[in-house]
């Protein structure tokens, strides 16, 4: 499974729309939150999430980065430092 597929799967399992996930990110990170469009592009696989973007997604989903990356093709690849 690719990382963007895992993000979508986890979001759906938590019963969140993409808009609701972004709202959670805005609550946590305010103006430093990634944009809704960037979140759309990450989830669709159009762009790879940078370290800070993945951190924000994990925070909003209440999971660790290790949990997000588990069982994905990117599980053992290096990640940007936050």
N, C-alpha and C positions, 0 to 999 in steps of 0.2 A: 504494500500500500504506500502511496506517496504521501508526503507530509500534508499537502493541501487537502487531500482526501480525508486524512485523519482529523484535521481541524473541522471540516464540515460534519463528519460523522459525530465527533464529540459535541459539537454545537447542537446538532439535531437531537442527540440523546438527552441533552439537557433541556430540550423543548424550547430552544431559543431561535428566533429569526436572526438573520444577519444584522438587521437594524437593531434588535435588542442587544446583541453582543456588542455592537459598536457603542450603544448607549452605556453599557456597563464599563467599557473602556474609557469613555468620556468621564464617567463618574470617578473612576480611579485616577486617571491621568490628566484630566481637564484639557487645556489647550495643547499639551504635549502628546496627546493621543494621536495615533495614526488616523488618517482620514478614512471615511467610509469607503471611498473609491479604492484606496490602497487595500483595505480589508477585503473588498470584493475581488481585487486582482490577486491577492494572496490565496484566497479560498478557491478561486477558479484555476489556479496554477499558472496564471499569466506572468507572475513574478514570484521570486523566492522571498520569503519573509526574512528580513534582517534580524539580528539578535534582539534589538529593542522591540521590534514588531512582535516577534514570537513571545518575548517576555510579557508584553501587554496582553496578548491573546491568552496566554497561560494564566495570568493574574485574573482576567475576567472570567475564565472558565474554571478557576480555582483548582488548577492542576500544575504539576511541576513540568519543567521543560523535558526532563527525562521521561515522564509519563507521556507527554505529547509525541516525543520521538520514538518511543517504544513500538516495535513491530512495523517500522516504516523503513523505506529504502535509505533514509537519511539518518537512521539510528546511530551509526558510528561515524558520521562525517563531522568535521569540525564545525563549530558554531562561533559567530562573532561574540566577542566579549562585551558584556554590558557595563 
